[in-house]
Amino acid sequence: MIFRRSRSNPSLPRGAAAAGDPGHSRALSSLFEEHNRTLQSFLMARLGNEQEAREVAQEAYVRLLQLHQPGTVSFLRAYLFKTAANLAVDRIRQRANRERLDRSGPESELVDRVSPDRRLMAAEELGILEQALRELPPQYRRAFVLHRFEEWSTGEIAKELGVQERMVRNYIGRAAIYCKLRLDGVSASEATARVKG
């Protein structure tokens, strides 16, 4: 909405005459003449956009004009600036929401883009990893699973298994090497020999 000057009072936006009270109209006219430039500068500093600053200033004046009992607002200037500041905050939030939605892209981009080949490879690797874990000695497997998947500390695992923390680190390290070798295509017997060696 663009402010238009009232024909009856060129310094006031259209709609001011509807306030009915001549004293109120004069107060608003004076407020507009004395503070409009300051108000727009105030909003420009907050919004960083001249067009938005003008729009928010106009909306603030419209809200001031719509007061049913304008006499109850003893400091019209403070009320005007407070209203404008609140409207500016609303604009900034709306802009941030729009930018966030724009960054997320169209809905089609949210669709899973993993190719069937990649999906099949991931499933195969998961199968190999599960098999490798089954091939590990129970203590190695338990330490590795608790550490990597349950995020237990080595101290907690040591208490659980009844061994020294140094031994837990040894189990986890050897299990990780074994699983990596198996994922790289090394046979179970060769991977076991490498881990022991």
NORKA-V903637 format. One record per backbone hydrogen bond with DSSP energy under -0.5 kcal/mol. CO is the residue of the C=O (numbers start at 1). NH is the residue of the N-H. If there is no record, write none. Layout:
((CO;NH) (CO;NH))
This chain:
((4;14) (9;6) (9;12) (12;6) (13;16) (15;18) (16;19) (17;20) (19;21) (20;22) (21;25) (22;26) (23;27) (24;28) (25;29) (26;30) (27;31) (28;32) (29;33) (30;34) (31;35) (32;36) (35;39) (36;40) (37;41) (38;42) (39;43) (40;44) (41;45) (42;46) (43;47) (44;48) (49;53) (50;54) (51;55) (52;56) (53;57) (54;58) (55;59) (56;60) (57;61) (58;62) (59;63) (60;64) (61;65) (62;66) (64;67) (67;70) (69;72) (70;73) (72;74) (74;76) (75;79) (76;80) (77;81) (78;82) (79;83) (80;84) (81;85) (82;86) (83;87) (84;88) (85;89) (86;90) (87;91) (88;92) (89;93) (90;94) (91;95) (92;96) (93;97) (94;98) (95;99) (96;100) (97;101) (98;102) (99;103) (100;104) (101;105) (102;105) (106;109) (107;110) (108;111) (115;119) (116;120) (117;121) (118;122) (119;123) (120;124) (121;125) (122;126) (123;127) (124;128) (125;129) (126;130) (127;131) (128;132) (129;133) (130;134) (131;135) (132;136) (133;136) (137;141) (138;142) (139;143) (140;144) (141;145) (142;146) (143;147) (144;148) (145;149) (145;150) (146;152) (153;157) (154;158) (155;159) (156;160) (157;161) (158;162) (158;163) (164;168) (165;169) (166;170) (167;171) (168;172) (169;173) (170;174) (171;175) (172;176) (173;177) (174;178) (175;179) (176;180) (177;181) (178;182) (179;183) (180;184) (181;186) (182;185) (187;191) (188;192) (189;193) (190;194) (191;195) (192;196) (193;197))
